[in-house]
Amino acid sequence: MAENPIMDSIRLHAQAIPLDAAERLRWQERMNALPAMRLMGTHLNLEDAAVVRITLANVVEHHLGGLATRAVNGAVIAGMFDAALGIAGTLQFPGQRAGTVELSIKLMRPVFEAPLEVLGVAVKRTPHLVFTEAELHADGRLCASATGIVAVASNPKDGDDYW
């Protein structure tokens, strides 16, 4: 993989994804086939062993509406962050159901140009929670950041529900 200073920076505090390359590829293919990913026009890339990458290659009319301008709507940005953080956290619990239970977004500047790239990582894991972080970059600039918590919904080994 080519050098990417942004990827290198976020990877510094990332937990490794506990899946080999073939398993990550299978996961990537399943997620990219989901209607929500296809309809939003986003693409998941799990080539990196620690960083979840969600991209939006083209901004089209239904992505717009932020600030009563031609900026990308915050709902699109929130969806991309939820996908990146949720996947980064869920991958820490192979074979278990997990999902985003908290999402906090800081919008720093409007996004007008594609491609948009969200890079998400798991930064801390407990037996039932993962703390996640992500950044959105567009036109080579940091435009937004987010943090999240992903929780195990149930553990098939003991049958307990955790939320």
Secondary structure, 3 states (H helix, E strand, C coil): CCCCHHHHHHHCCCCCCCCCHHHHHHHHHHHHCCHHHHHHCEEEECCCCCCEEEEECCCCHHHEEECCCCEECHHHHHHHHHHHHHHHHHCCCCCCEEEEEEEEEEECCCCCCCCEEEEEEEEEECCCEEEEEEEEEECCEEEEEEEEEEEEEECCCCCCECC
